[in-house]
Amino acid sequence: MHRLIIILAVLLLAGLPLAALAQEPAEGEITGQVINGTEGGGSVAGVEITLITYADDMVSETNTTRTGGEGKFHFKDVVREHTYLVSARYMGVDYYYPVDFESGATTAYVEVGVCDVTNSAHAIRIGLAHTVITVEEESLKVTEVYWLVNDGDMTYVGTDGVLVFTLPEGAYEIGAPQELFADYELLGDNTITYLVPFPPGERQLVYSYRLEKPDAAELTIPLKVDYPADSLEIMVAGEDIEVAVAELAPAEPVVTDTGERFIHFHGENLPHGKMINLRLSNLSGGNGFPLFILWVIIAVAVAGLAVYLIRRKQRAIGDE
C-alpha cells in the first residue's frame, strides 16, 4: 500500500496526468504530393493545401500549408481516429481527396491530382443522354439525364458558367436533385449552366423543366445538342399522342413494369449545335402521368448510362 502511494506521488510530481497515461489519443501524420495531370502543365510548388478534420461527422478543425518544390506536403500530430479530407487549390479550382489510415499505420499518404484549366470545350462530349417527356393535363414535364465526358487532360472552367445547356423557349419551373440544385444557375436566352469545374473524366447531370401545353393539338419542341453526342435517347409518354422526330430513328418502345409505355427515338454521333425537332400531335388529352413512374424511367436511364460507361471502358481495354 505504501509502495502504491509513493508511485502515485512520483507521477503527480512529474506532472503526468493519470487520465492521459491511461488513454492517450493515437497520433499520426499525413504526407502527400500534388501531381499535375496536364502534359507540360504548370508548377505544383507553393500550392495551398488544407487539411479538413471531421469529428462526429462535423468539421472540427482546418489546417493549411503549402507544397514544396516537388509538390510535397506534410501534416503531423493528427489524431488517427478522426476522418480527414485534403483540399488543394490550383489555378482557382478546388480538388478534394479523402485520407485513410490503414489499420495499425501511423502515416497516411495521399496523392492529389490537379490539372491546368481551360476555357475551350473541345474535349467535352455527351457520352449518353436521355430526354424524358411526359404529357400531363396542363403542361409537359421534360427531364434531361446526361453522362458527360471530358476527354482532355485539363479542367474545363468555361466562361459564363461551366457546362451550358439550351432550354426550349418558354421553359419554366427549372428543377434539379437537391444535392445539385445550388450548382445550377439560370442564364438569359433560355440557357442553364452547371457551375462546377469539370476535370478529366465523367460526370452525370440531371435537371428538369416544364413547357406550357398549347391550346392547339400540336407542338414542336426544338432541342439543341449543346455538345457532341455519342448517343441520344428521347422517350415520350402520354395517352394517345403521336410523336415524330425526323432527325432520329424510331426505336423499340420502353415499357415499365407497371405497363406505362414510352415512345422511343434514338440517335448517334450528333454534332454540336444540331437541332432536334420533336413534333407532338393529338395533345388535347393528357394522362396526369404519375410522378413515381417518371422516376422509374429516369432510374432506367441512369442504369443505361452506367452500362454505357462499363462497355466503353471494356472497349478501351480491348483496344489496348
C-alpha positions as CSV (number, residue, x, y, z in Angstrom):
1,M,0.0,0.0,0.0
2,H,2.8,2.4,0.9
3,R,4.6,1.5,-2.3
4,L,1.5,2.4,-4.4
5,I,1.2,5.8,-2.6
6,I,4.8,6.5,-3.4
7,I,4.4,5.7,-7.1
8,L,1.3,7.9,-7.4
9,A,3.2,10.7,-5.7
10,V,6.1,10.4,-8.1
11,L,3.7,10.6,-11.1
12,L,2.0,13.6,-9.8
13,L,5.3,15.4,-9.0
14,A,6.4,14.6,-12.6
15,G,3.4,16.4,-13.9
16,L,1.9,13.4,-15.7
17,P,-1.9,13.3,-15.7
18,L,-3.2,9.9,-14.8
19,A,-6.0,10.1,-17.4
20,A,-3.5,10.9,-20.1
21,L,-1.4,7.9,-19.1
22,A,-4.4,5.7,-19.3
23,Q,-5.7,6.8,-22.7
24,E,-3.6,9.0,-25.0
25,P,-5.1,9.6,-28.5
26,A,-3.3,7.8,-31.2
27,E,-1.4,10.4,-33.2
28,G,0.0,10.1,-36.7
29,E,1.0,12.1,-39.7
30,I,-0.3,12.7,-43.2
31,T,2.0,13.1,-46.1
32,G,1.2,13.6,-49.8
33,Q,2.2,15.1,-53.1
34,V,0.3,17.2,-55.7
35,I,0.6,15.8,-59.2
36,N,-0.3,17.9,-62.3
37,G,-2.1,15.6,-64.8
38,T,-1.8,18.1,-67.7
39,E,1.1,17.3,-70.0
40,G,3.6,20.2,-69.8
41,G,1.4,21.8,-67.1
42,G,2.4,24.4,-64.6
43,S,4.4,24.0,-61.4
44,V,2.9,22.4,-58.3
45,A,5.2,24.3,-55.9
46,G,3.6,26.6,-53.4
47,V,0.1,25.1,-53.9
48,E,-2.2,25.8,-50.9
49,I,-3.2,22.6,-49.2
50,T,-5.9,22.4,-46.5
51,L,-6.4,19.5,-44.2
52,I,-10.1,19.3,-43.1
53,T,-10.7,17.4,-39.9
54,Y,-14.1,15.7,-39.2
55,A,-15.1,14.5,-35.8
56,D,-18.5,13.0,-35.2
57,D,-19.4,13.9,-38.9
58,M,-18.7,17.6,-38.2
59,V,-15.9,19.8,-39.4
60,S,-13.9,20.3,-36.2
61,E,-10.6,21.9,-37.5
62,T,-8.8,23.0,-40.6
63,N,-5.1,23.4,-41.1
64,T,-3.3,24.9,-44.1
65,T,0.2,24.5,-45.5
66,R,1.9,24.9,-48.9
67,T,3.7,22.4,-51.1
68,G,7.4,22.3,-51.5
69,G,9.3,22.4,-54.8
70,E,8.1,18.9,-55.9
71,G,4.6,19.4,-54.7
72,K,5.0,17.5,-51.5
73,F,3.3,18.4,-48.2
74,H,3.2,17.1,-44.6
75,F,0.8,17.4,-41.6
76,K,1.9,16.0,-38.3
77,D,0.3,15.4,-34.9
78,V,-3.1,14.3,-36.4
79,V,-5.4,12.0,-34.5
80,R,-5.8,8.8,-36.5
81,E,-9.3,8.1,-35.2
82,H,-10.7,11.2,-37.0
83,T,-11.7,11.5,-40.6
84,Y,-9.7,13.7,-43.0
85,L,-10.2,15.4,-46.3
86,V,-7.3,17.1,-48.2
87,S,-8.1,20.1,-50.4
88,A,-5.8,21.5,-53.0
89,R,-6.5,24.9,-54.6
90,Y,-4.8,25.0,-58.0
91,M,-5.4,27.7,-60.7
92,G,-8.6,28.8,-58.9
93,V,-10.1,25.2,-58.7
94,D,-10.5,23.2,-55.5
95,Y,-9.7,19.5,-55.6
96,Y,-10.7,17.2,-52.7
97,Y,-9.3,13.8,-51.7
98,P,-10.1,11.6,-48.7
99,V,-7.3,10.4,-46.4
100,D,-7.3,6.9,-44.9
101,F,-5.1,5.4,-42.3
102,E,-4.6,1.7,-42.8
103,S,-5.1,-0.5,-39.8
104,G,-2.2,0.0,-37.4
105,A,-0.4,2.5,-39.6
106,T,0.8,5.8,-38.2
107,T,1.3,7.5,-41.5
108,A,-1.2,8.1,-44.3
109,Y,-0.2,9.1,-47.8
110,V,-2.4,10.8,-50.4
111,E,-1.7,11.7,-54.0
112,V,-3.6,14.8,-55.0
113,G,-4.3,15.1,-58.8
114,V,-4.8,18.6,-60.3
115,C,-4.8,20.0,-63.8
116,D,-4.3,23.2,-65.6
117,V,-7.5,25.0,-66.6
118,T,-9.1,25.7,-70.0
119,N,-12.0,27.7,-71.4
120,S,-12.2,25.6,-74.5
121,A,-14.9,23.0,-74.7
122,H,-13.2,21.0,-77.5
123,A,-12.7,17.9,-75.2
124,I,-16.2,17.9,-73.8
125,R,-18.8,15.5,-75.2
126,I,-22.0,13.8,-74.3
127,G,-21.4,10.1,-73.9
128,L,-25.1,9.3,-73.5
129,A,-28.2,11.4,-72.9
130,H,-31.8,10.7,-72.2
131,T,-34.6,13.2,-72.7
132,V,-37.7,12.0,-70.9
133,I,-41.0,13.9,-71.7
134,T,-44.3,13.2,-70.1
135,V,-47.6,14.9,-71.3
136,E,-49.7,16.0,-68.3
137,E,-53.1,17.7,-68.0
138,E,-51.8,21.3,-68.3
139,S,-48.1,21.0,-69.1
140,L,-45.3,18.9,-70.4
141,K,-42.6,17.7,-67.9
142,V,-39.1,17.4,-69.5
143,T,-36.3,15.7,-67.7
144,E,-32.7,15.7,-69.1
145,V,-30.2,13.0,-67.9
146,Y,-26.6,13.4,-69.2
147,W,-23.5,11.3,-68.9
148,L,-20.8,13.8,-69.9
149,V,-17.1,13.1,-70.6
150,N,-14.0,15.3,-70.5
151,D,-11.5,13.5,-72.8
152,G,-8.8,16.1,-72.3
153,D,-6.1,16.5,-69.6
154,M,-7.2,19.9,-68.4
155,T,-10.0,21.1,-66.1
156,Y,-12.8,22.8,-68.1
157,V,-13.9,26.0,-66.4
158,G,-15.9,27.6,-69.2
159,T,-16.7,31.3,-69.4
160,D,-20.3,32.2,-68.5
161,G,-20.7,29.2,-66.2
162,V,-19.1,25.8,-67.0
163,L,-21.4,23.4,-68.7
164,V,-24.1,25.3,-70.5
165,F,-27.4,23.8,-71.9
166,T,-30.1,25.4,-74.1
167,L,-33.7,25.2,-73.0
168,P,-36.7,25.5,-75.3
169,E,-38.3,28.9,-75.3
170,G,-40.9,29.2,-72.6
171,A,-39.3,26.7,-70.2
172,Y,-40.2,27.3,-66.6
173,E,-40.1,25.6,-63.2
174,I,-36.5,24.5,-63.5
175,G,-35.6,21.7,-61.1
176,A,-32.7,19.5,-60.1
177,P,-31.8,17.0,-57.4
178,Q,-31.5,18.7,-54.1
179,E,-27.8,17.9,-53.7
180,L,-27.0,19.5,-57.1
181,F,-29.6,22.4,-57.1
182,A,-27.2,25.1,-55.7
183,D,-24.7,24.3,-58.5
184,Y,-27.1,25.3,-61.3
185,E,-27.8,28.8,-62.5
186,L,-30.4,30.0,-65.0
187,L,-28.9,32.4,-67.5
188,G,-30.6,34.6,-70.1
189,D,-31.5,33.5,-73.6
190,N,-33.1,30.2,-72.3
191,T,-29.9,28.7,-71.0
192,I,-29.0,26.9,-67.8
193,T,-25.4,26.4,-66.6
194,Y,-23.8,23.9,-64.2
195,L,-21.2,25.9,-62.3
196,V,-18.8,23.3,-61.0
197,P,-15.4,23.0,-62.9
198,F,-15.1,19.8,-64.9
199,P,-11.8,17.9,-64.5
200,P,-10.9,15.0,-66.9
201,G,-13.2,12.0,-66.5
202,E,-17.0,11.5,-66.4
203,R,-19.9,13.5,-64.8
204,Q,-23.6,12.7,-64.5
205,L,-26.1,15.6,-64.5
206,V,-29.9,15.7,-64.2
207,Y,-32.3,18.7,-64.5
208,S,-35.9,19.2,-65.5
209,Y,-38.3,21.9,-66.6
210,R,-41.9,22.4,-67.8
211,L,-43.4,23.6,-71.0
212,E,-46.9,25.0,-71.3
213,K,-49.3,22.8,-73.1
214,P,-50.6,24.7,-76.2
215,D,-54.3,25.3,-77.0
216,A,-53.7,23.6,-80.3
217,A,-53.4,19.8,-80.6
218,E,-49.8,20.1,-82.0
219,L,-46.5,21.3,-80.6
220,T,-42.9,21.3,-81.9
221,I,-40.2,21.3,-79.3
222,P,-36.7,22.3,-80.6
223,L,-34.0,20.5,-78.6
224,K,-30.4,21.7,-79.2
225,V,-27.4,19.4,-79.0
226,D,-25.0,21.6,-76.9
227,Y,-22.0,19.2,-77.0
228,P,-21.2,16.4,-79.5
229,A,-23.2,13.4,-78.5
230,D,-22.3,9.8,-78.9
231,S,-25.8,8.6,-78.2
232,L,-29.1,10.4,-77.6
233,E,-32.4,8.8,-76.5
234,I,-35.8,10.6,-76.5
235,M,-38.7,9.0,-74.7
236,V,-42.2,10.4,-74.7
237,A,-45.2,9.2,-72.6
238,G,-48.8,10.4,-73.0
239,E,-52.2,8.9,-73.7
240,D,-53.0,8.6,-77.5
241,I,-50.4,11.2,-78.5
242,E,-48.3,10.9,-81.7
243,V,-44.6,11.7,-81.9
244,A,-42.3,12.3,-84.9
245,V,-38.6,13.1,-84.9
246,A,-37.1,13.4,-88.4
247,E,-33.5,13.7,-87.1
248,L,-33.6,10.5,-85.1
249,A,-34.5,6.9,-85.8
250,P,-37.5,5.2,-84.2
251,A,-36.6,2.6,-81.6
252,E,-38.5,-0.1,-79.6
253,P,-41.0,1.4,-77.1
254,V,-39.9,1.4,-73.5
255,V,-42.5,-0.2,-71.2
256,T,-42.2,0.0,-67.4
257,D,-43.1,-2.8,-65.0
258,T,-46.5,-1.1,-64.4
259,G,-47.3,-1.1,-68.1
260,E,-46.7,2.5,-68.9
261,R,-45.4,2.9,-72.5
262,F,-42.8,5.4,-73.7
263,I,-42.5,6.2,-77.4
264,H,-38.7,6.0,-78.1
265,F,-36.3,7.5,-80.6
266,H,-32.5,7.0,-80.9
267,G,-29.6,8.9,-82.5
268,E,-25.8,8.5,-82.6
269,N,-22.8,10.8,-83.3
270,L,-24.7,14.0,-83.3
271,P,-22.6,17.1,-83.8
272,H,-22.5,20.2,-81.6
273,G,-25.3,22.7,-82.4
274,K,-27.6,20.2,-84.2
275,M,-31.3,20.9,-83.7
276,I,-33.7,18.0,-82.9
277,N,-37.3,19.0,-83.7
278,L,-39.7,16.9,-81.6
279,R,-43.2,17.1,-83.1
280,L,-46.1,16.1,-80.8
281,S,-49.6,15.6,-82.2
282,N,-53.0,14.9,-80.6
283,L,-52.2,16.8,-77.4
284,S,-55.8,17.5,-76.5
285,G,-55.7,14.7,-73.9
286,G,-53.3,14.1,-71.1
287,N,-52.9,11.4,-68.6
288,G,-51.8,13.1,-65.4
289,F,-48.7,10.8,-65.6
290,P,-47.8,9.6,-62.1
291,L,-44.6,11.1,-60.8
292,F,-43.2,7.9,-59.4
293,I,-43.5,6.3,-62.9
294,L,-41.3,9.2,-64.2
295,W,-38.7,8.5,-61.6
296,V,-38.8,4.8,-62.5
297,I,-37.9,5.6,-66.1
298,I,-35.2,8.1,-65.1
299,A,-33.7,5.3,-63.0
300,V,-33.7,3.1,-66.1
301,A,-32.0,5.9,-68.0
302,V,-29.3,6.2,-65.3
303,A,-28.8,2.5,-65.3
304,G,-28.4,2.7,-69.1
305,L,-25.7,5.4,-68.5
306,A,-23.8,3.0,-66.2
307,V,-24.0,0.2,-68.8
308,Y,-22.7,2.6,-71.4
309,L,-19.7,3.6,-69.2
310,I,-18.8,-0.1,-68.5
311,R,-19.0,-1.0,-72.1
312,R,-16.9,2.0,-73.1
313,K,-14.2,1.0,-70.6
314,Q,-14.3,-2.6,-71.8
315,R,-13.8,-1.4,-75.4
316,A,-10.9,0.7,-74.3
317,I,-9.2,-2.2,-72.6
318,G,-9.8,-4.4,-75.7
319,D,-8.2,-1.7,-77.9
320,E,-5.1,-1.8,-75.6
